[in-house]
Amino acid sequence: MLRLIKSFLHLPKLSTPKLMRKTLCVQRKIRLALSFIFIFISMIAFSQESKRSLLTLGESDNAPLENLTQSCLTGLPEKSNSSSALSVLPPPGNDNFAAGLNPPYVLSPNAGPCVTGTTSQATWQTGEVTPSCHTLTSTMSVWYSFQATNANMWVSLLVQSGTCYTAFGVYRVTGPGIPGLANLVGCVNYPNSNPTRPQWYKKVSMTGLVVGSWYAIQVTYPNGAAGCGGAGGSFCIAVGVTSSCTTCSSPCGPACTFPSGPPSVPVVTSTCPPSSLAPPMNEMETRTRCHSFTANYPSMSLQMIILGYSCLGGNVYSFNWSVYTTACGAAFQTGTLANLNITGLTAGQNYVLCYNWTSACDMDTVWPYLWSNSPLPVELISFEGNKRGKNVHLQWKTASEKNSSHFVVERTIDGEKFTEVAKILAAGNSSQLLSYEAFDESPLNGNNFYRLREVDLNGEEQFSKLIEINFVSESHTLTIHPNPIKQHYFQIRYLPLSTGIAELSVFDITGRLVYNDSFSVSENEIVNRNVSVPDLKEGLYYIRLNNGAEFVSQKLIYH
């Protein structure tokens, strides 16, 4: 049974993975020598567990993989497939290749939650081949498919049962028949490959995919495999585009900031948006990610909550961080897990936080966040907004205030330049719950980001987190034709809100600017404009148009 527990980074209690492996082996040998009831208990103890935890350091003796025997990892028996009740169940609906090419087995990249599936009662179709990286002969399989939207993509399986021998291969589809080994583009083997514990995430990262082409995923299981039985396995499968937010110049998005802290794990995970790792990580894997943030005080602390699987006491073996200004030159400050405090910040200024870590278990989601190290005069407990007619309604609440002068609501579309929207007088001193509101009567068309600036009587300031309100005017839109495109040119149709200069920009999936142009527009006069971008390559692009009064964006696919 899956248990979800949120927690901070922390170190494993066991001294080394080698000791951990030895202990697990001895325990499992004892369980297998006991009666049926103890064998059943040991199976439950081996079930999947996910845990949300704060950063804590683990230790590793870097023991080679050959020191971890297969019997210790996969020797626990699974439920057999000898029951007459099970034998009459039909095979899964995607038991053959052709079925996997049709809904509901077509996977959408980066579509959110993974899709559950099983190889239980699956068969082996005539013409199927075992992927070349597999060391056992497959006898059960199910199929899924996806259409490539980027040259760099990944496929992952979160294994829920049948951990030891669930595997998969990815093939390019070039015809109606079952693809062969010549079309194999990615492969994950059966045995667990991680050093110290069951590998819940099995994944493959692929490069050089053909955008617009179809690919098939063959999830396999060897019927009757030693130590696993023949019941098949259950899993949750997902596909996505490989994350590229690994540098200061291309951050993943804003990290959460709190005016005081440290906040609790439930507060962080309920307030801050989760940042999905794309693809998920296995133990001993190293990853770098970057997030932007706005300093709300000269000194701030950072932390990160990790959603990990089978983290035996800790979730990282190492953790390093660097802070940059938005100019992305040399690091402004660096540190490790032993020191998570940032000093010398300028309140209200934007920065980029990059962190690098080596995982101590499988993980798929993180919540990076920061908080002010000094007590603040205003305890802000909420700041939110929503679209109301032609306006944006903004509301916030304070639990207490001390020497507060006023609040300023500010808006931005790029995270760099902020415009004052409203100014509201504060209570000054209060220990009661107080509610405030303001209206943005001229929101920009597209994504608007708002923050709250609190000003004290002595002139000091503190800033809230950014909130995003998507304000779309139905009568003022940007359309692209054709889309997708097969040539290096397309046409935009645009109805501007005001007269001025419009800037048209084209970005690739990494955020690199590949085209930029400016032209004059007049309020409520339709613009039809041909655009030619000679440097386009196959992939996904973002078309953004900004005329000072509105900011609109559309996706463009070239293949």
N, C-alpha and C positions, 0 to 999 in steps of 0.2 A: 504494500500500500504506500502511495506517495505522500510524504509529509513535507510541508513547506514551512520553513522557519527562517525568519529574517534575523541576521546578526552582523556584527562588524568584523573587520579584518582581525585575525588572531592566529597565534602560533599553535601547531599541533602539540598535544600533551606528550605524545610519545617522542622519544629523543631522535630516532632516525627511521626512515622508511624501511631499512633493513631489519630493525627490531620489530617493526610493525608487521612485516611480511612473515617473519619467523613465528610471531605470536599467532597470526591468523592461520598459518599452516597447522600448528599444534592443535588449536581449537577445533579446526574442521576434522582432523583425524579422530579426535575424541568423539565428536558428534556422530560421525559415521559408524563408530563402534557401538553406539547406544541403540536403544529401541526405536521403533518407528516414530513414536511421539517426539523424541528428541531430534530425529532427522527432520521432522516437519517444522520444529521450532527453528532449527538451523537454517532451513529454507527461508523462513520469514525474516530471520535476522539478516539474510543476504539480499533482501528486497531493496528496491531503489529508495533513496532518501535524498531530498533536496533541502538545502539550508541556506538562509540569507544571513550573512555574517559580515561584521566589520573587518577591515584589514588586520590580519595577524600573521606573523611570520612563522613559517614552518622550517624544518631542517631536512636536509637531504644528504645521504652519503654517496650519491651518484653511483649507486650499485648498478652494474650492467644488467640488461634485460634477461640474459641467460641464467642469472641467479634466481629468477622468479619462475618456479616450475609451473607447468600447465595444470597439474593436479591441484595446486593450491588455489589457482584462480577459478578453475572450472569444474572441480571435482564434486561439487554439491549436486545431487540428482534433482532434476526438474520433474514436474508432474508428467507421468507417462501418458501415451496416447492409446492405451489398451481398452479403455472403457467403451462398451457398446453404445452408450448414449452419445459419446463423441464421434464415433465412427459413422453415424448416419447424418452428421451435420454437413451441409453443402460447403464447397470451397468458397473462398472469398470472391467477390464480384470482379476483382482485377486479377484473377488467377491466370489469365493469358495476356499476351503482348497487346493484342488488338484492343482489349477492354481498357488497358492502361492508357490508351491514347484518347480516351473520351471521358467527359465528366462523369462522376465526381473525382476522378483520379488524375485530372490535369491540375498541377500545382502552380500557383501564382507566386512569382518571386516577391519576397519581402511583404507578404500579404498578412502578416500577423501571426496568430497562434499556429503551431504545427498541426498536421493532419494525422489522426490516429489510424493505425492499420495493423494487420496481423498476417503471419504466414501459417497460422493454424489451419489444418485441413487443406492447405494448398497442395497443388500437384506440380509436376514437371512437364511442360509442353514439348511435344516433338519439335526438334529444331533448336531448342534452347541450348546455350553453351554456358559452362561455368566460367566466370571472369578469370582472367589469367593470373591475377594475384592471389586467388584463393588456394589454400593448401588442402582443402577437403572438397570432395565431389558434392555438388548441390543436388538435392532431390526435391526441394520445395521452393516455390518462388511466387511473388506477386509483382505487378508492374505499375509504375506511375510515369508521368511525362511532364515536361515543361517546355516553354518556348524561351530561348535565350534573349535577354534584354541587354546583355553586356558581355564583353569578351571574358571578363573575370567573374566567375560565379562559384557557388558552393552548394553542396547537398549535405544535410545532416540527418541522422537518425538518433532520436533519444530513445534508447532501448529500455523497455519496461519489463520484459521477461524474455527468457532465451538469450541472456546476456552473452554467454560464451561463444555462440556460433551464429548469431545474426550478422549478416554482411550485405554488401550491395555493390553493383557495378553501374556505371553511367555510359550510355551509348548514344552516338549521333544517329538519328533516324534519317535514312536516305531512300527508303522505299517502303512498300507495304509489308514486306517480310520481316521476320525476327532478325534483328541486327546481330552480326557476328563479332568476333574478337577484333577484326580490322577496324570496327567502328567504336571500340572501347576508348573513352576519354578520361575515365576516372574509376578507381577501384579501391575498396576497403576490405581487408582480409578478415577471416573469422576470429582467430584468437585475439584476446585482449593484448594490446601492445603497450599499455601504460605500465609504469614500474611497480606500483604499490597497491593498487586497488581496482575493482571492476570499472571498466570504461563504459559509462552510460551513454556518452555521445560518441557515435562513430560518424566521421565526416570526411569529405574530400573537397579540396579546393582545386578548381580547374581554370586554366588560362587558354586563350586562343579560341574560345567558342565563337561560333558564327552567329552574330546577332540576327534574330528572326528565324533561325533554324530550330527544329524540334529535337529534343533529346529524351530518351527513355531511361528510367531507373528500374533496375531489376534487383529487388530485395530477396535474398536467398537464405536458405536454412538447410543443413544436411540431416535428413530424416534418420533417427536412430544414432546420432553422434554420441560417442562415449562421454559420459558425464553429463549429458544434456537431455537425453531422451529424444523422442520424435514428435513432441507436441507442437513444435513451431514456437515462434516468439511474437510478442506484441511490441509495438513501437509507435513513435510519433515522428513524422517525416516533414522536412521543410527544405525550401530552396531559396537562395537569395543572391544578391550582388555583393561581392567582397567589399568590405568597408575600406575607404581610402582616407579617413580622417586621422592620419597618423603624424601630421606635421602642424606646426604653428599656423601656417598659412591656409590650412584646410581643416579647421576644427569640426568635430561632430555636431556641435550645437552648444547652447549655454548650459553650464553646470548650475545647480541650485545654490542659492546663497540665503543665509538666515541672519537676522540682525543680532542674534545672540545664540548661545549654545553651550554645550553640544546638544542638538536635537536628538530625540529617541529614534530608534529604527522605524517604528510605526509611523511617526510623524514624517520622516524622510520619504518613505515608500508610498505614503498616501498623498504627499504634497508634490514631490518631484516626479517628473516623467522618467520612466525606466529607459536606460540606454542599452539596447540589445547588441551583443557581440556578434559580429557578422564576418566569419562564421563563429559558432561556439568554440570554446577552448577545451583542450584535454590537459591532464596533469603534465607538468614539465614543459608546457608550451609558454613562449614569451610573446607578449603583445604590447604595442604602444598605441595610446589613444590621446586625443587632445580635445579640450573643451574650453570655450570662452566663459568669462565671468566679469561682472562689474564689482569692483571693490566697494564695500560699504563702510570700511574702517581701515586705518593704516596697518593694523595687524589682524590677520585672519588665520584660522586653522582649517585644514582640509581633511576629509575622510572619504571613504568609498564603501558602500555596502555591496556585497557580492552575493548573487544567487548561485550557490555551488551544490554539487552532487557528491555524496560520500566524502565530504571533507572531514577527515579524521582528526579533529582538533584544531586545524588551521587551514587557511585557504590560499596563502601565497608563500613561496620560498624566498622571494625578493621583491622589493618595491622601491622605485626611484621616481622622483618628480622634478619638473622644471617649470618655472613661470616666466613668461615672455610678455613684453609690451606688444601691442598690435602691429608694430613695425617688424616684428619677428626677426630681430637681429640676434645678438648673444643673449643667453638666458639671464633674466633679471635676478633669479634666485633658484637654487637647487637644494634638494634634500632627499632623505630616505624615510623608511618607516619609523626610524628612531626619532625623527624630527619632522612633524607635520605642520609646523608653524611658518607662516609667511609674514615678513615684516617689510616696512618701508613702502607700503602701497599708498596710492593717492586715492582718497575716497571719491567715487564717481567716475574713476577712470577705468577703461576696459583693459583686460589682460587675457592671456591664453595660458591655461594649465595643461601641460603634457605629462603623462605618467606612463611608466614602463614597469611591467611586473611579470614574474614567472609563476604560473598557477600551481597550486598544490592539490588540485582536484579538478574535475570537470565543472565548467561554469558557462552560463549563457547570457546573464544580464547583470549590469552594474548600475549603481546610483551614485555618481560623484557629486559632492557638495562641499560647501565652505560656510563658515560662520565667523562673526566678529568675536574677537577675544576680549573686548572691553564691555562693561555694562553700558547699555544705551538708555537714553532718557525716555524713549518711547518703545513700549512693548507692542509691536504690531502682530496681530494674530491672524489676519487675513487680508488679502488684496485680490480682487477679482473683477471681471467685467463681462458684458455681453452686449450684443447688438440689439438696439431698440429703435425700430424705424430707421430714420436717416441718421441717428446718433449712436454713439457707444456710451453705455451707462457703466460707470466705474464706482465700485464700493470698497470700503475698507473698514476694519475694526481695530481698536486698540484696547488692550487690557489695562494699561496704566500709562500715564504721561507725567514727565517732570520737566518743567521749564521749556515746554514746547511752544514754538512761535506759530508756524504754519506748515501746511503741506502743499507741495507742487506736484501736479500730475504731468508727466512728460511722455512724449511719444517719439518713436523712431521706427524707421523701416530697414535700417542697415546695422543697427547696434553701435554706430559711431556718432552720428549727429542726432541730438535730442531737441524737440520743440516743446515749449511750455503749452499745455492744454488748458489747465485750470489751476487756480490758487485758492486754497481753503484755509481759513484761520483754525488753529488748534486750540485745545482747551487750556493749555498752560500747565496746570497740575491736576491730576485726576488719578484715582485708584479704582474707578469703576469702568465697566465695559461701555465704550463709546463707539458710535457708528457714524461714518462720513460717506458722502457721495459727491460725484461730479460727473459732468457730461462732456464728451468730445462732440461738438456740433459739426465738425468738419473732418470726419475720419477719411483716410486715404482709401482708395479702392484697392483691395488686396489685403496682405498681412500687415497689421498694425501691432507694434510692440509697445507696451506701456510699463512705466515704473513710477514709484512714488518716492519723492524726495522730501524727507522731513527735516525742517530747519529749527534749531534750538534758538532760545533768546540770546545766546552768546554767539550765534552765527555758525556753529558747528552743524554738519549735515550727516544724515545717514540715508541709505537707499534700500528700497525693497527689491525683491526678485522681479524679473521681467515676466509679464504675462502677454500672451498672444491672442489677438482678436482678429478673425478673418472677416473683413467687411467687403462684401461683393455687391456692387450695384448691378442689378439685372439689366439695366439699359446701357451700361458702359462696360463692354467686354472686349477681350482680345481673342481673335480666332486665327488659326493657321491652316492654310490649305496648299497642297495636300499634306496629310499627316497620317501615317508615316510617309517619308519621301525616299525616292530612289536616286535622285540627282542632287546636285549641290545647291539647289535653289528652291524657294518656296515663297508664298505670298502671305502677308499679314493683313487683317482687316480690323480696324480699331476705331472706336468712337470715344474721343477724349472728353474729359470733364471740364477742361479749361484751356484757354489759349496760352501757348508758350512753346518751349523747346522740349521735344520728347527724345529720350535716349534709349536706344534699342541695343540690348546686349545678349550674346549667346554664350552660355557656359557649358562645358562638358561635365561628365558625371563626377569628376574630381574637383569641380569648382574653378577650373582654369578658363579664363576668358579667351574665346576663339574668334569673336566678332564684336565690333562696337560701331554704332552709327548714331548720328543725331539729325533731327529734322524738325521743321516747324509744324505745329498743329493748331487748329482753331476749335473752340468749344462747340460741341455737338455737330461737327463736320466730319463725316466718315472718311478715314484714311485707308486707302488701298495701296500697299507698297510691296514691290518685288524685292526680295532679299537674296543675294548670292553669297555663299560662304565656301570658297574653294577648298579650305583645309578640313572640311568635315570628313570624319571616318565613321565606320559603322558603330552605332551605339546610341545611347540616350543623351539628350541635350535639354537644357532649360532656356527658354526664351523669356527675357525679362524686359519690361518697358516701364520707364519712369519719366513722368513729365512734371514732377514737382508737386502736383496735386493728388496724384495717385500712383500706385505701384501694382502692376499686374504681372502674372507669370503663367507660362504654359509649358508643357512638356512637348518635345519633338523627338521622333525616332527616325534615324537614318539607317537604311539597310539596302 
